[in-house]
Amino acid sequence: MVFGKSTLLLAMLCLIGNGLKGQNRQLLKIVRSEVTFVSDAPLERITAMNTSCSGLVDIDARSFAVRVPIREFEGFNSPLQREHFNENYLVSREWPNATFTGRIIETIDLLKDGTYAVRAKGALVVRGVAQERIIPCSIIVTDEGVRISSLFDIQLADHEVRIPRIVQQKVASTVQVKLDLLFKTENEK
């Protein structure tokens, strides 16, 4: 299933729109983010990080939308590797963002301090291809805000990312993704 570039915007508008119906919804937004991926192939390990994510969580509905701008990944082993990542593999000019929209499965109070093991279920869209995913997450609620972290794998073939035979020993078919997101309410800075 392929979605257009405005998938996250639509999801965020739905979250906000739902908040305007009936009772006032409390929204959390990302104030700090770190998303890292690791490709650990037999001949090369590639690591890149992104600190430019945006997103919202509707506390009452336990729904969320997160956007990761692909061109903001930094690191890699060389500038040419980053260029190939953007131009050949994720084609970031055509699909500038990866998104994850959905809902937290477990019923938890995101306003009550504590540590929670939850699962996030939704559509992970990479390179315009959506895959339904259930991703285990850790949520820590403190005075600092709501911190969500996770570690999961992405099969590149699931999102139609093709690895040329010539570099199959240098680019892993499965990448590990680590995320650490800090959310706060609109009135918190």
Secondary structure, 3 states (H helix, E strand, C coil): CECCCCHHHHHHHHHHHHHHCCCCCCEEEEEEEEEEEEEECCCCEEEEEECCCEEEEECCCCEEEEEEEHHHCEECCCHHHHHHHHHHHCCCCCCCEEEEEEEECCCCCCCCCEEEEEEEEEEEEECCEEEEEEEEEEEEEECCEEEEEEEEEEEHHHHCCCCCHHHCCCCCCEEEEEEEEEEEECCCC
